[in-house]
Amino acid sequence: MQNYHKILTISGGLLLCAILHSSCKKLVSVPDPVNTISTSQVFGTEKQANGAIAGVYTRMINGDNPFLTISVADQSFAGGLSTFMGGLSSDELFFFMSSADKSWYLPNTNKLTAFDAGRSNNLWTSAYTSIYGANSIIEGVGASTALKDSVKQALSGEAKFVRAFAYFYLTNFFGDVPLALTIDFNKTRIMPRTPQVQIYQQLVQDLKEAAAAMPETYPTSMGERIRPNRYAASALLARVYLYQKDYAGAVDAATTVINHTSLYQLEPDPDNAFTVTSKEAIWQLQQANAANMRGNATPEGYDFSPSVPKVGIAPYCLTDVQMKAFEPGDKRLSWIDSTKTSPGLGQPEVVAYFPNKYKIGKNNNAIGAPPREYYMMLRLAEQYLIRAEAAANGGPGGLASAIADLNVVRSRAGLPALSNSLNKEQVLAVVAKERQTELFAEWGHRWFDLKRTGKAHDVLTALSLKQPWAGDYQLVYPIPPTEITVNHFLIQNPGY
């Protein structure tokens, strides 16, 4: 937790000045930062406290310095990096560029080493930075004598949600990780790795407390969903329960979200799912419309798109396996675009397909223009798929409920309804296929799905890109060696 340790050593400071400096001005007006921010200063007013948590979100999506960074896909787990690393590690994406770029080529071929780990180190440090920000807020509002109890409760719940969100990705990428629930450096600097089962137990506790404490409505103006509400906590809780195989819990939590139809509905047109006004959005993050080449594009919208429309190189392309997963007539094919490009000097042109869920990319990302898309963190379609999988595995509702939920997702995609005569194995096969075609190029879902269902070895070893297969130890990433250097209680994952 090297970055985590660096943050903790700031004398007298509760939050990084950089976090406050990059706070979402649209959410709340934050005074100019000073060199050190004391607890009483940050949490002296509701306005300042809201500015602190807004700053955590801003850093999650925009990285350390959005005004200088063209792309944050190599910086932040919550700014595209989870999608790119998970997609390349699975059978979803391939890196079109030179194999000399080891930062992407090694995860794509599942040949990471401890000292040549691609961008996985950035997953670790950025997630722990978010956890530190969340823990700072939890401790800060708890100690504040200026804030009303209702404000303290809501902010603490929101911070617990953020902590749970970051830990979900940490443990699914790295396995057992240190469970830091404090900003006390004397405790965090010598933390060993916590077993994943305990990490999940903490996620459930945090998300239950967050759902109870956070408001039903979104705490932003203009109806935007760029700060989470209690349904975001329920949505993530449904996913956590599914991963734990608590199928009754998964059905219950997903139903809580799905039944709130006054807020959430699938967008009839898939191309509207990722817009600012999407009814499907449960939680989004607002990217900085900064004075850089990225303009108002989301990280993935920018990084997936080619440099020149239809003929430029798209660096991260969809595999043949992913393309063949779609049925004819699937409306979700509008989430894919193509470009004609040459893989190398003197090589013939080929058609490469790339994700196009976000329509604002490298060539239409006007700086200063009103945003049309925000970065999607959680959305409703996943909740239907969670509930379908849980019900098919014996959760409340059984196969009939699972088929009904799958048909909701398939109907939006323009696909025919499933037969009610499908058995359990057939329904679960459809769930896997619908997750592959609905959630592709989002947050590493495919990578996590292959691992949690025990299919990763068979699927990945059948791909020529992954040959020779280095070993199943590659299904978790190496702990950054710099972290082991500063904390000798950390033990490296086997195989590295």
N, C-alpha and C positions, 0 to 999 in steps of 0.2 A: 504494500500500500504506500508506495513511495510518495506520490503526489498527496495522498491523504496525510502522510506525516509532515510534509512541507507545509501544508495548510495549518496544521495544528501548532506549528512553532511560531506563528505570527504573534508577536508580543502584544498582549492586551486585546487582541482582536477576536471577535466572535465569527465574523463572516469575511471572506475575501473581499477586499475593496473592488476587485474585478467583477465579482458577482453583482455588487450593488451598482457599479458603474454601467453594467450591461443590462440593468433591469428593464423590463418591458415598459417603456414610457407610456404606451397606450393603456396599460392596465392601471398604472398609478404613477404619479409624478414623484420622483425620488430626488432628494437633495444631492448636490455634488458630494462625492465621497471624500473622506479625509484619510490620512495615512493609516490610522488605526481606528477601528469602530468598536466601542465598548458595548456591552449588553444593554445598558440603560439607554444608550444612544439609538441603537438599532430598533429596540422594542419600546421606545418611549411613547410612540403614538401608533394608532392603527394603520395610518398611512405608511409609516416607515416599516412596520412589520410586514404589510402587504408588499412593499417594495423589495424586501429581502427575499420572500418566496418567489416573487416574479423574476428576480435575478437568477435564482436557481434554474427556473425553466428556460430563461434566455440562454444561459450557458449550456444547458443540455442540448439545445437545438443548434446553437450558433458557434459553439466552441469557445476557445479562450479569447479570440479577437476577431469578431466578425467583420471588422472594418478593413482588415488586411488579408483575410482568408478568402480565396476563390471557392474552395471546396472544403467542407468539414467532414466529408465521408471518411477521411483517415484520422479524424480526431476524436469523435464522440460516439459512444454507444447509442445515444439517442438522437444522433444527427445523421443517420445513414449507415454507420459502421456495422451495426448488427445485421442489417439487410445484406450488405456486401460480403461480409465474412461468412455469415450463415449460408447465403446463396452459393458462394464459391465452394464452400466445404461440402455441400450436398450435391445433388444431381440437377440443380436448378439453373445455375449460371456458369459460364466459362469466361475466362479472361482472354480477350481477343488480342491484347497487345503482346509485347515481347516477353519471352520467358525470363529475360534478364531482370525484369521487375519482380524480384522475389517477394516483395511485400504482398502481392496479389497472386503470383504464380504458385507459391508454396501452399497456401491454403486451398487453392483450386485443385492441386494434385495430392492434397492430404499428406504433405511431407514437411510439416513444420518441425523445427528443432527448438530447443530452449533458447538458443542464442540467435536464431534466425526465424522469428515467429510471426513474420508478416506484421499486420497491424493489431494483433491480438493484445499486445501490451497496452495499446490505447483503449481497448475495451475495458481493461482492468482499471486504469487510472481515471478514466472519465466517469465510470460507474461509481468508483469510490469518492470522487469529487462530489457527485450528486448526493451520495449517502452522507458525506460530511455536511453538506448544506442542509440536508433534512434534519440531521441530528442537532445541528446548530440551532435551527428554528425550534425544534422540540424542547431543547434545554432553555433556549432564550425566552420563549413565551411562558414556559413554566416558572421561570424566575422573575418575570416582569410583574411589577406592582402597578403599572400604569394601564394595562389593557383590561378590558372587560372580560369576564369569564366566558361569555359566549364567543368572543373573538379568539381568545386563547384556545378554546376547545376546537373551533373550526380550523384554525391554522395548524394546531398540533395534529389533527386528523389528516389534513392535507399533506403535511410533512411525512407522516407515517406511510401514506399512500406512495409518495415519491420514493421513500426508502425501500418499500416492498417492490416497487417497479424496478429499481436498479438492481436489487438483489436477485430478482427473478432472472435477469439476463446474466448476471455474474455466475450464478450457480449452474445455469444451463450451458454456459460456455466453458467454465473451468471446473465444475464439480464442487468439491468441498472448498469453501473459502472462509476467511476470518469474518465472524459476525460482529461487526462494530456497532454498538448501540449507544455510543457516547463519543464526545469530542475530547475526552481526557487522553492526552498523548501518552501518559505513563501506563495506561491500560492498553491502548491500541498498538503500541510499538512492539509489544511482545505477544501479540495474539497468535495462537496456532490456528490451523484450519478447522472449521466447524463442519461436522458431517452434514451432508445435504438434507437429510431427513429433519435435522434441527433447523436448518435454514427455512425449509418449507413450513415448519411449525410456527416460526416467527412471522413468516409472510401471512399466514392465516390470522394470527393474532393482530398484526398491524392492520390488515385490510378489514377485519371485523370492526376494530376500533375506529378506523377511518370512516367506514360506511355509516357508523352510528353518529359520528361527530360532524361530518361534512354536510353542507346544505344540499337539498334536492336541486335547487336552481344553480345555474352557473354564475360564479362570483365575478362576472365581467359585464361591461356595458355592451350594448348592441347585440345581445343574444349570442355572442361568439362563444366557442367551447374550448378556449385556449387556457383555461384553468379547470382542473377536474372537479366533479361533484361526487356525491355519494354513489351514483350509478357507475361511475368509472371504477370506484373501489369494488363494487359488486361484480363488474365485468372482469376485472383482473382476478378476483377471488374465484370466479367460475373457472377460469383457466387453471389456476393453482390447484383447485380441487380435482379437475380432470387429470392433471399430471400426477396427482397423488392417488388416482383411482378411487377417489371418494365420489362416486357417481351420483349419489343422492344429493350431496352438497353442490356438485356442479350443476345439476338440473335446477335446484332451488335458486342458486345465485344467478344463473343465466335467465331464468324465468322472471326474476325481479327486474331485470333490464328490459327484456323483450316485452313484458306486459305494460311498460310505461310508454304507451303508444302516443301520448300527447307530446313526448319529446323525441322518440326514436321510431324511425320507419326506414325500411330499405328504399333507397332512391330507385324509382322505376328505370331510369336510364343509368347504366353503370358508369358512364362518363361524368355523372354528377356526384359520384360517391366521394370524391376527394376534394371537392370544392369548399370554399369558405362557408357556404350556407348549407352544407350537406346535413340532411336529417339523419343520416346513417352514422355521423360522427358521435362518438361517446367522449372522446378527448382528442384534441389536436394541439400542436405547438406552433407558435407563430415565428417564422424565420425572420431574420433581420433583413430589411430592404436597404442594404448598406451600399456604400460607394465602392463596390467591387464588381467583378464580372458576373457574379451570381445573381445580382439584382434581386428581383422578387421571386425567384425560383426556389422551390424547396430543395434540400440537399440531393434527394434522389432524382427529382425532375432535372436538375442540372447535370448530375454525374452520369445518369443513364443515357442522356441524349447525345447524338453525334455532333461533332464540331460544325458540320455543314449538313443541312437537311438532305436526307435520301442518298447522299454520297460520302459523307464524312464517316470516320471510324467511330463506332459505338464500342467503348472499351469493355463493357460488361454485357454479354449477350446471353440469350436463353438457349439452353441445350436442346438437342433433338428430343430428348426424353420429355422435357417440359412441354415442348410444342405439340408432341403427339398425345399429350394428356387431354387436350381439348376435343370435345365432340364437334362435328360439323354444325354450323349455325350458332355456336355459342357466342352470345353478345359480348362476353368478356374478352373476346379477341380484339375488341377495340382498345383494350389495355395493352396492346402490343403494336409496335411499329417496326419498320424495317429500313435498312440502308444497304446500298450496294457499295462494297468496299473491297480492297485487296488486302490479303493477310500479310503481304510483304512485297518488296521490290521485285518486279518481274512475275509476280504470281497473278493468276487470273482472278477477276472479280467474283465475289460470292455475295449472296444475300444473307445478311445477318439480322436476326430479330432481337429486339431489346424491349424491356418493360417501358410502358408509356402510360402508366396510371396517372401520373402527373403530367399535364399537358404544357406546363410552362417549363421550358428547358433553356439550352444555351443560346437559342436564337430568337426568343421572344420574351426575354426577361427584363423588361424595361425598368431601369432604376427609378424609383419614385412613384411608379404606377400603383394604383390600389391592388392589393393582392387578390388573386382569384382562387388560390389554393393555399391551404395550410398543411403542415405535415401531420399525417394521420398516425396517432398513437394507438387508439382502440376504436373499433367500429362494430356495428350491430351484426353484420353478416357472420362474424366469428362466433357470436353468442348462439346463433342458430346451429352452427356446426358443433359447438361444444355440447349443447343440449342434445343434439342428435346422437353424438358419439356416446355420451353418458347414458342416455336412455337405451341405446342398443346394447350396452354392456350391462344391463340389468337395473338401471336407474328408473325412477318413476316415469310412467308412460309407456315404457317398453318399445318394441319395434314399431308399433303403429305411430307413436309420437315421433320416433326418430325419422320415419319415412315422411311424415308430414312436414317436419322441419327441413329436411333435405329438399322437399318439393318447393318450399318457399324460396330457397336459394336458387334452385334450378329454374323456377318460374321467372325470376328476375333475369336470369341468364338466357331466357328464351328457349329452354330445353324441355322436352316432354316429361310429364310426371312419372314417377317410379311406380311400379306395381306394388300393391299391398301384400303380395304373396312372397316377397323377398324374405329369406331367412337371415339369421344373425350375421353369418359370414359375408353374405352378399351386401347387407346394409353397411357393415363396417368397411367393406371394399369401396363402396360408393362414398362413404365419409372421407376416406383417405384421398380418393380422386377429387372430390369437391374441395377439400382443403388445398390440394395441390393446384387447382385451377382458380380458386377464389382468392387464396392468400399468397400466391406466388409473389416473390420479390417484395415481401413485407416482413421485416423484423426477424428473418431467419426461421420462420415457421416450419418450413420444409425440413431444415436441418434438425430442429428439435423434434419434429414428428417422427422422423426416421429413427432417431435415437430412443425416444421414449416408448415406441412400439416394437423395438427390437429388430427392426428391418434394415438398419444402417449397413451392417456388414454385407448382407446379400445384395443390396441395391448398389452400393458403392463399388464393391469389388467386381461388379459386372461391367463397369465403365472403363473404356480404354484410357481415358484421361487420368484415371487414378492408378494406373499400372506403372511399376509393380506396387502392390498395396503395402504400405509401410507397416501397418498393424492397427488393430482396433484401439490401441492407446491414443490414436489420433482423434478419437471421438470426443475427447476433451482437450482443451488447449493447454499449453505449458504455462505454469506460473512464471511471471517475469523474473528472471534471475536477479535483477536489481532489488526486487522486493525481498528475496531470500537473503541477499547480502545485508540488508538493513534489519531484517527480522529473522534470526536464526531458528526461530520456532516454526517457520514455514517449511514444509517439505514438498519437494517437486512431485508433480504427477508421474506415475510409473511410465517408463518408456522414454522419458526425456532426459 
